[in-house]
Amino acid sequence: MNFVPNYQPYPSVRYPVYARNGMVCTSCPQASAAGLEALKNGGNAMDAAVATAAALSVCEPTANGIGGDAFALIWVEKEKKLYGLNASGVSPKSISIDKVKEKHGSDEMPLYGWTPVMVPGAPSAWAAVAKRFGKLPLIESMAPAISYAREGYPVSPNIARMWDMSYNVYKKCEGTEFEEWFNTFAPEGRPPMPGEIMKLPDHGDTLEEIAKTEAESFYRGALAEKIAAESEKFGGFLRKEDLNEYYPEWVEPIKVNYKGYEICEIPPNGQGIVALMALNMLKEFDFKEKESVDTYHKQWEAMKIAFADGRHYVTDPRYMSVDKKDLISPEYGAHRAKQINDSVGEPCPELPPTSGTVYLCTADSEGNMVSYIQSNFFDFGSGMVIPGTGIALQNRGYGFSLDPAAANALAPGKKSYHTIIPGFIMKDGEAVAPFGVMGGAMQPQGHVQVAMNLIDFGLNPQQALDAPRWQWIGGKKFMIEDTLPSEIARQLLFRGHEIEVALDNEPFGRGQIIVKLPNGVLVGGTEGRTDSNIACY
């Protein structure tokens, strides 16, 4: 048979998936299978999350990898407690605004190369989650990922498409430091095709070393030495000392009460607070129906206001000029909500009163649930790959500003404004749903839309993801999916919004949800915009 896997002339319908003993939702079937294997081998939701995350670093390297960052929200049923993990890296100690400007002759951080590389946090997340909450040895949880890397896996349609896009980007990058990317990810001199078997043997060896040393080799051993040596060879700022001193942080999640439900996020430096700020305004309104001009208009105006404040204040919490709690206080939400009327605005940040990629979720039969996200930032990241290891390094430093007066100004040992955010819904002290939508600035916007689809409009988890999405681009401009009703789009245009209809759904993110029913049954929804899959039993 001769068919094109990405060609979809007809709409596809998915139904929510129900399970009793465990569930793993990811953007990759092989990764979901790895998580399910951990569950069936006696592991819990935390082991499944580690297994899945490690497998995604192999099977979806277009979006994440060993050299990326990670965040997690972890519900521990026996403690009735939600834990937060911030495994985002810090900038090198030797970097500075002046050094970057002098090296590159620009007022902006470069996107590719060694300069935007920060300390990667993902391996530390795997080790930290397994050590604190897991039941299985790390080497057992990561075994499927190691096997995929060494024995190969078939490349899925959307991954092949993104691989091709990245290949064409890196072909334009100059410098011998980019050669290892092509040696590792395009060994045949081209990106892989859908259905083609891809092997990453160096990646497998590195994963095994991370598993056996509980990530110590990556930060304080042989792998750390290889990373530091390559950075120094090509004039990067990252050094062994930066890796040696890095540890992930356990943090207290932040939350807002949205119409009886607690929507939870990781606190800054992540942008999850932007979603909470928007919901904190939107809870002031009573929405009657989803497909109405008034609903979209209020959502859009709240999102713009939330981003105005978030982009002005959010950075490494040690450098923030306001308290994160003030940004999501009920009083400030009500104040900002009053600024939303029938007109279209271009909001500016305000000072609140004085007084803050790849996504997966897992659940087990004990009631534990994990919301986890992992990213290299831009596709494969910086384009820097450590020879003989398969480690593709993120380019999170690109998120820094070279304006010393900016909240997110570059500084040594600092965390940047981070786009990747896991979400979690609770009610009356109980876990309801881990959820997330990956994709740069789309993420808090996706969180707002999915949460409202579930809570305000009563959509099931699958429909909450399948519903037409929108994304604020800047100013008065919004991008919408072509499935959003054209008459509503036309009326929003008449109201003063600038609208661009996207014929490709790639900009609108990729999400996953698991909802726990009162009887303990799990209900999953998975992303129809990519190669997503739910594994359960």
Secondary structure by P-SEA (a helix, b strand, c coil): cccccccccbbbbbccccccccccccccaaaaaaaaaaaaacccaaaaaaaaaaaaaccccccccccccccbbbbbccccbbbbbbcbbbccccccaaaaaaaccccccccccccccccccaaaaaaaaaaccccccccccaaaaaaaaabbbbbcaaaaaaaaaaaaaaaacccccaaaaaaccccccccccccbbbbbaaaaaaaaaaaaaccccccccaaaaaaaaaaaaacccccaaaaaabbbbbbbbbbbbcccbbbbbbccccaaaaaaaaaaaaccccccccccaaaaaaaaaaaaaaaaaaaacccccccccccccccccaaaaaaaaaaccccccbbbbbbcccccccccccccccbbbbbbbbccccccccccccccccbbbbcccccccccccccccccccccccccbbbbbbbcccccccccccccccaaaaaaaaaaaaaccccccaaaaaacbbbbbccccbbbbcccccaaaaaaaaaabbbbbbbccccccccbbbbbbccccbbbbbbbcccbbbbbcc
